[in-house]
């Protein structure tokens, strides 16, 4: 049976596929973890100079990431990582336990937007003070299940959805405010430590210097 090749459109920056965009990062990790390197090929797209064909022929919303699969285009990162997990071979990233499913879909995944908004808003004020409750929320969530170091005990889509953002915030808070987000948060520290042992994530980590410069230009630039 011939191998079907599907295309995952990502963002390109300065000549290479950029991981500064956390939404792209989560889909990349999912693809890697499920061992889909040969099935899903990465296609860098320059967001500042994207060609008309992308909007006309690929994704009418003109956004990335987007996956071309079976004649249709799937966008939005959370939808995408769920779609890849369900529709492609490889280890499942969804829990079987009902309590874990409910915690994931009713509490953890809906909180991502609030978490990000809180952190981004904090950059304009007393960053450490304003961001701390959001990091505390993650610390508390990591106490829910004790059968592993991850949000649902075992590695899942929830970890993939959060780590790109947490990675970037950890880098930026350390660089700008000399603040270690894991101080006083042992569960969060362990979560990050264990994630760094997973090749599917580790191999896609962003360049800290690029993260800092990108965040400074985007969120702290003087207007």
C-alpha positions as CSV (number, residue, x, y, z in Angstrom):
1,X,0.0,0.0,0.0
2,X,1.5,3.4,-1.0
3,X,2.4,5.8,1.8
4,X,0.0,8.8,1.9
5,X,1.8,12.1,2.4
6,X,-0.1,14.8,4.2
7,X,1.0,18.4,4.5
8,X,1.2,20.4,7.7
9,X,1.6,24.1,7.0
10,X,3.6,26.0,9.6
11,X,5.1,29.4,9.9
12,X,8.5,30.3,8.4
13,X,10.6,33.1,9.9
14,X,14.1,34.2,8.8
15,X,14.4,31.3,6.4
16,X,13.5,28.5,8.7
17,X,10.4,27.0,10.3
18,X,9.8,29.1,13.5
19,X,8.8,27.7,16.8
20,X,8.2,31.2,18.3
21,X,4.5,30.6,17.7
22,X,3.2,28.3,20.4
23,X,0.1,27.2,18.5
24,X,2.3,25.7,15.7
25,X,4.6,24.1,18.2
26,X,1.8,21.9,19.8
27,X,0.9,20.4,16.4
28,X,4.5,19.7,15.6
29,X,5.0,17.8,19.0
30,X,1.9,15.7,18.3
31,X,3.1,14.7,14.9
32,X,6.5,13.8,16.3
33,X,5.2,11.9,19.3
34,X,3.0,9.7,17.1
35,X,5.9,8.9,14.8
36,X,4.3,10.6,11.7
37,X,7.5,12.1,10.2
38,X,7.0,10.1,7.0
39,X,3.2,10.7,6.8
40,X,3.0,14.4,7.6
41,X,5.5,16.7,6.0
42,X,6.1,20.2,7.2
43,X,5.6,23.0,4.8
44,X,7.0,26.4,6.1
45,X,4.9,29.4,5.2
46,X,6.2,33.0,5.5
47,X,3.4,34.9,7.3
48,X,4.7,38.3,6.3
49,X,4.9,37.4,2.6
50,X,2.5,34.5,2.1
51,X,1.5,33.8,-1.4
52,X,-2.0,34.2,-2.7
53,X,-2.2,30.5,-3.5
54,X,-2.2,29.6,0.2
55,X,-5.5,31.4,0.9
56,X,-7.0,30.4,-2.5
57,X,-5.9,26.8,-2.8
58,X,-5.1,25.7,0.8
59,X,-6.8,27.4,3.7
60,X,-9.3,30.2,3.0
61,X,-8.8,31.7,6.5
62,X,-5.2,32.3,5.6
63,X,-3.8,31.1,8.9
64,X,-1.3,28.5,10.2
65,X,-1.1,25.8,11.3
66,X,-3.3,24.0,8.9
67,X,-3.2,20.3,7.9
68,X,-4.2,19.0,4.5
69,X,-5.7,15.5,4.9
70,X,-8.1,13.5,2.8
71,X,-9.0,16.5,0.6
72,X,-9.9,18.8,3.4
73,X,-8.1,21.4,5.5
74,X,-8.1,21.4,9.3
75,X,-7.0,24.5,11.2
76,X,-6.9,25.7,14.8
77,X,-4.2,24.1,17.0
78,X,-6.4,22.4,19.6
79,X,-8.7,21.0,16.9
80,X,-5.6,19.9,14.9
81,X,-3.9,18.0,17.7
82,X,-7.1,16.2,18.5
83,X,-7.6,15.4,14.8
84,X,-4.1,14.1,14.4
85,X,-4.4,11.9,17.5
86,X,-7.7,10.4,16.4
87,X,-7.1,10.0,12.6
88,X,-3.5,8.8,12.5
89,X,-1.6,5.8,13.8
90,X,0.7,6.0,16.8
91,X,0.4,6.1,20.6
92,X,-2.9,7.5,21.8
93,X,-2.7,10.9,23.6
94,X,-6.2,10.6,25.0
95,X,-7.0,9.1,28.4
96,X,-9.4,6.3,28.9
97,X,-10.3,7.2,32.4
98,X,-13.6,9.2,32.6
99,X,-12.4,11.4,35.4
100,X,-9.3,12.4,33.5
101,X,-11.4,13.1,30.3
102,X,-13.7,15.4,32.2
103,X,-10.8,17.2,33.9
104,X,-9.1,17.7,30.6
105,X,-12.1,18.9,28.6
106,X,-14.0,20.8,31.3
107,X,-11.1,22.5,33.2
108,X,-7.7,22.2,31.7
109,X,-8.2,22.9,28.0
110,X,-10.7,25.7,28.5
111,X,-8.3,27.4,30.9
112,X,-5.5,27.8,28.2
113,X,-7.0,31.0,26.9
114,X,-7.3,32.5,30.4
115,X,-3.8,31.4,31.2
116,X,-2.3,33.0,28.1
117,X,-4.3,36.2,28.5
118,X,-3.3,36.6,32.1
119,X,0.4,36.1,31.3
120,X,0.4,38.4,28.2
121,X,-1.4,41.1,30.1
122,X,1.1,40.9,33.0
123,X,3.9,42.0,30.8
124,X,2.5,45.6,30.9
125,X,2.3,45.7,34.7
126,X,3.8,44.1,37.7
127,X,4.6,40.9,35.7
128,X,5.6,38.5,38.5
129,X,2.8,39.5,40.8
130,X,0.1,39.4,38.2
131,X,1.3,36.2,36.5
132,X,1.8,34.2,39.7
133,X,-1.8,33.1,40.2
134,X,-1.8,31.6,36.7
135,X,1.3,29.5,37.4
136,X,-0.2,28.5,40.8
137,X,-3.2,27.3,38.9
138,X,-1.0,24.9,36.9
139,X,0.8,23.8,40.0
140,X,-2.6,22.9,41.7
141,X,-3.8,21.2,38.6
142,X,-0.8,18.9,38.6
143,X,-1.8,17.7,42.1
144,X,-5.0,16.2,40.7
145,X,-3.7,12.8,39.6
146,X,-0.8,11.0,41.3
147,X,-0.1,8.2,38.7
148,X,2.5,10.3,36.9
149,X,4.1,13.7,36.6
150,X,1.8,15.1,33.9
151,X,-1.6,16.9,34.0
152,X,-3.5,13.6,33.6
153,X,-0.9,11.5,35.2
154,X,0.4,10.1,31.9
155,X,1.5,12.2,29.0
156,X,-1.4,13.5,27.0
157,X,-2.8,16.2,24.6
158,X,-3.2,18.5,27.6
159,X,0.6,18.6,28.2
160,X,1.2,19.2,24.5
161,X,-1.3,22.0,24.5
162,X,0.3,23.8,27.5
163,X,4.1,23.2,27.2
164,X,4.7,25.5,24.2
165,X,3.3,28.4,26.1
166,X,4.9,27.6,29.4
167,X,8.2,27.1,27.7
168,X,8.1,30.6,26.3
169,X,6.9,32.2,29.5
170,X,9.6,30.5,31.5
171,X,12.2,31.8,29.1
172,X,10.8,35.3,29.1
173,X,10.2,35.7,32.8
174,X,13.7,34.5,33.5
175,X,15.3,36.9,31.0
176,X,13.3,40.0,31.7
177,X,12.5,39.8,35.4
178,X,15.0,37.2,36.6
179,X,12.1,35.1,37.8
180,X,12.0,31.3,38.0
181,X,8.4,30.2,37.5
182,X,9.1,26.9,39.2
183,X,10.2,28.4,42.5
184,X,7.8,27.1,45.1
185,X,6.1,25.0,42.5
186,X,7.6,21.5,42.7
187,X,5.0,19.9,40.6
188,X,5.5,22.4,37.8
189,X,9.2,21.9,38.0
190,X,8.9,18.1,37.8
191,X,6.4,18.5,34.9
192,X,8.9,20.6,32.9
193,X,11.8,18.2,33.8
194,X,9.9,15.2,32.6
195,X,8.7,16.9,29.4
196,X,12.4,17.6,28.6
197,X,13.0,13.9,28.5
198,X,10.5,13.4,25.7
199,X,12.3,13.6,22.3
200,X,9.1,14.5,20.4
201,X,9.1,17.8,22.4
202,X,12.8,18.2,23.1
203,X,13.7,18.1,19.5
204,X,11.4,21.1,18.7
205,X,12.3,23.4,21.5
206,X,12.6,27.1,20.5
207,X,15.8,29.2,20.6
208,X,15.6,31.2,23.9
209,X,17.2,34.2,22.3
210,X,14.6,34.3,19.5
211,X,11.8,33.9,22.0
212,X,13.1,36.8,24.1
213,X,13.6,39.1,21.1
214,X,10.3,38.2,19.6
215,X,8.4,38.8,22.8
216,X,10.1,42.1,23.5
217,X,9.3,43.4,20.1
218,X,5.7,42.2,20.2
219,X,4.7,43.0,23.8
220,X,7.1,45.5,25.2
221,X,7.9,47.8,22.3
222,X,7.2,51.4,22.9
223,X,4.3,52.9,21.0
